[in-house]
């Protein structure tokens, strides 16, 4: 209840504590405690978080929305900025789920391309999955989120040069600047997507943050395939490629989805498998 206690302390000292837009729950928190500490109504909090069935039984580490009044344009670090914006709920939730909160809290002199909530909603539709399953894949989240951190310095919109390849926190993967000499049009991933800037030049300490409309995927065209390639006859494993599903792999290998699920219990979502994952085809 540390977050709740700090807000209560601020109230006792006469300090007006702004209500965050996104709050990570601490151990022992209830929605009633949070509502009281922030001078809110529990009903309003539940309305913003319909997935919560019991206001007195919430899970520590979960991120919830709060009815904040203002969106921040600048905070002391990236994490604080994302906590205080209405359009970065999914991004902040993903950062927490991926265990990257401390990394971004300590980030200095970098640039973050921050996909907004609409971008994540589109990603969920494209992957035919839901928030719970996406947030449960820590390795995938770490890969994708690291790709959105540009390590070439704190770059404002006016600093980007069209055609430049930007280094990212994900080793070996770059992002290309799209635009003209006078206009920044977006950021192109190695998979050919273009994320357009929605809100530019936010600050998180010494970092610059740009809200974009697309979750960029760090998979090159050379890695993509329309359907899984059959493994050599008698192969024991198959390496997952971009857009593979367990059903398609089973079909290509002449087996069943149920058989592959039994052999690969770690695959929680047969429609969402990280490229590079080794799938067991049979016992060898």
Protein Blocks (a to p, Z undefined) as FASTA:
>chain_A
ZZmmmmmmmmmnopacdddfbdcddehiafklmmmmnopafklmmmmmmmbmblklcceh
iacddddfbdcfbdfbfklmmmmcfklmmmmmmmmmnopmmmmmmpghiacddddfklmm
mmmmmnopafklmmmmmmlmmmmmmmmpccebpcdfklpcghiacddfbehiacddeddf
kbcfbdcdfkopacddfbghiaehjaccdddfbdcdfbdfklgcfbdcdddehiabdcdd
ehiafklmmmmnopafklmmmmmmmlmblklccehiacdfbdZZ
